Amino acid sequence: MRTGTALRSENRKIYKKRRPVKTTLKVFGILLAALIVLFIVAFFSFQRYIVYTPDGPRLEIPIVQRYRK
């Protein structure tokens, strides 16, 4: 028969084995959320630089136009 202390130490080992998975999923979720927010901010920020032509929409950014010439 196992004592209470032995059971508690075994439970901690099992719990610690699951922690890296949870931590990895948290980090992945935070990175994914940050990328989504960054994409939304970029989309709305560059929306005023979209020019619609007969060939299709184009993105004309003033800084890029200066260096292109």
For each residue, the residues with C-beta under 8 A, 3 or more apart:
1:
2: 6 7
3: 6 7
4: 7 8
5: 8 9
6: 2 3 9 10
7: 2 3 4 10 11
8: 4 5 11 12
9: 5 6 12 13
10: 6 7 13 14
11: 7 8 14 15
12: 8 9 15 16
13: 9 10 16 17
14: 10 11 17 18
15: 11 12 18 19
16: 12 13 19
17: 13 14 20
18: 14 15 21 22
19: 15 16 22 23
20: 17 23 24
21: 18 24 25
22: 18 19 25 26
23: 19 20 26 27
24: 20 21 27 28
25: 21 22 28 29
26: 22 23 29 30
27: 23 24 30 31
28: 24 25 31 32
29: 25 26 32 33
30: 26 27 33 34
31: 27 28 34 35
32: 28 29 35 36
33: 29 30 36 37
34: 30 31 37 38
35: 31 32 38 39
36: 32 33 39 40
37: 33 34 40 41
38: 34 35 41 42
39: 35 36 42 43
40: 36 37 43 44
41: 37 38 44 45
42: 38 39 45 46
43: 39 40 46 47
44: 40 41 47
45: 41 42
46: 42 43 49 50 59 61
47: 43 44 50
48:
49: 46 59 60 61 62
50: 46 47 57 58 59 60
51: 57 58 59 60
52: 56 57 58
53: 56 57 58
54:
55: 58
56: 52 53
57: 50 51 52 53
58: 50 51 52 53 55
59: 46 49 50 51
60: 49 50 51 64 65
61: 46 49 64 65
62: 49 65 66
63: 66 67
64: 60 61 67 68
65: 60 61 62 68 69
66: 62 63 69
67: 63 64
68: 64 65
69: 65 66
